Amino acid sequence: MKDSKVVYVDANMGSSFDTRNINIDVPRLYLKGDATNADISMDFSDKGKMVLKAAYDIQKGDFDGDLQLSQFQIKDIQPYLENFMNIGRMSGVANGHLKAKGCVKHIT
């Protein structure tokens, strides 16, 4: 998928936002045997951006992931924060970088 757009609407929660420039690159997808890689990136309509790079070796169980979130508007998830976490009004942006590497065979 290249340069796509998705509009997300959750009528029950009163939440909506749209994304643009969605790019998903999965050069090799294996359900058994070799390793699978995936790169996903998207821009949010209000200047935010998400980039995910992931690799998984099915035989060994090794995984390696890198998620970057920048300028994500908190207002886009405000209804979920209020409902699930008993949090009142919040505003601002979220930025973060999460790296995860390991082996699923060692997760307890």
C-alpha positions in Angstrom: 0.0 0.0 0.0 1.4 3.4 -0.9 0.2 6.9 -0.2 -3.2 5.8 1.0 -5.7 7.6 3.3 -7.9 6.2 6.1 -10.6 8.0 8.0 -11.3 6.4 11.5 -14.7 7.1 13.1 -15.9 5.5 16.3 -19.5 6.7 16.7 -19.9 5.0 20.1 -17.0 6.8 21.6 -17.4 10.1 19.7 -13.9 9.8 18.3 -12.6 10.4 14.8 -9.4 11.2 13.0 -7.9 10.7 9.6 -4.6 9.7 8.3 -2.8 10.3 5.1 0.4 9.1 3.4 -0.1 5.6 4.7 2.6 3.4 3.4 2.9 -0.3 4.2 5.9 -2.3 2.9 6.0 -6.0 3.5 8.7 -7.3 1.1 8.5 -10.8 2.4 5.7 -12.4 4.3 6.4 -15.9 5.6 4.0 -17.9 7.8 6.7 -20.5 8.5 10.3 -20.8 7.8 12.1 -17.5 7.1 11.9 -14.0 8.6 9.2 -11.5 7.9 9.8 -7.7 7.8 7.3 -4.9 7.7 7.6 -1.1 7.6 4.5 1.0 8.2 4.3 4.8 8.2 1.5 7.3 8.3 0.9 11.0 8.8 -2.1 12.2 10.9 -4.1 15.1 9.5 -3.1 17.3 12.3 0.7 17.0 11.7 1.4 13.9 13.8 3.4 11.0 12.4 3.8 7.3 13.2 6.6 5.0 11.9 6.8 1.3 12.7 9.6 -1.1 11.6 9.3 -4.7 12.6 11.0 -8.0 11.9 10.1 -11.5 13.0 12.0 -14.8 12.5 9.3 -17.4 12.8 11.7 -20.4 13.2 13.8 -18.8 16.0 11.0 -16.7 17.5 13.2 -13.6 17.4 11.5 -10.2 17.0 12.8 -6.7 16.6 10.6 -3.7 16.5 10.9 0.1 16.4 8.0 2.4 16.9 8.2 6.2 16.6 5.3 8.6 17.4 5.7 12.3 16.9 3.3 15.2 17.4 0.3 12.9 18.0 -2.7 15.0 19.2 -4.0 13.8 22.6 -7.5 15.1 21.6 -7.7 12.2 19.1 -7.8 9.6 21.9 -9.5 11.8 24.6 -12.8 9.8 24.6 -10.8 6.6 25.3 -8.8 8.2 28.1 -12.0 9.5 29.7 -13.8 6.1 29.5 -11.1 3.6 30.2 -8.7 5.4 32.5 -11.0 7.8 34.3 -9.0 10.7 33.1 -10.6 14.1 32.6 -9.7 16.6 30.0 -6.2 16.5 28.5 -4.6 18.4 25.7 -1.2 18.6 24.0 0.9 16.2 21.9 2.5 12.8 22.5 6.0 12.0 21.3 7.7 8.7 21.9 10.2 6.1 20.7 9.8 2.4 21.7 12.2 -0.3 20.7 11.6 -3.9 21.5 13.8 -6.8 20.8 13.8 -10.4 22.0 12.5 -13.9 21.5 8.9 -15.0 22.0 10.1 -18.3 23.2 11.4 -16.6 26.4 8.3 -14.5 27.2 6.5 -15.7 30.4 
